Amino acid sequence: MAAFAAFDRTALTATPPLPAPASHSAGVERWNCTACGSPLAAQFDYLPTQVYVPLGILDQIDAAAPQLHCHAESAPRWLHIADDLPRQTGSARDTLSDAAE
């Protein structure tokens, strides 16, 4: 199970800088660590102003409080997230696109 934070592409900085992206699927740019291959970020053609970063690599994780949950129907039955945030049953593509405008 993965969790990601979305950032405006122009506001994202990485230290050290991200390596060149490698696309493994049409419409997606992915950045991976050149030493171990761990995922660092992804950008999707349908959300061109946003970059998605796995939460596990963020140093300031508390500053990235969630605003919604995507793919809620795919959550394991044992996972209970006790908050009142909006839940999308599938992708939140439309919601995220509207927020980026």
HELIX and SHEET records of a PDB file:
HELIX    1   1 ARG A    9  ALA A   11  5                                   3    
HELIX    2   2 LEU A   55  ILE A   57  5                                   3    
HELIX    3   3 ILE A   61  ALA A   63  5                                   3    
HELIX    4   4 ALA A   72  SER A   74  5                                   3    
HELIX    5   5 ARG A   93  ALA A  100  1                                   8    
SHEET    1   A 2 PHE A   4  ASP A   8  0                                        
SHEET    2   A 2 GLN A  50  PRO A  54 -1                                        
SHEET    1   B 2 VAL A  28  ASN A  32  0                                        
SHEET    2   B 2 PRO A  39  PHE A  44 -1                                        
END                                                                             
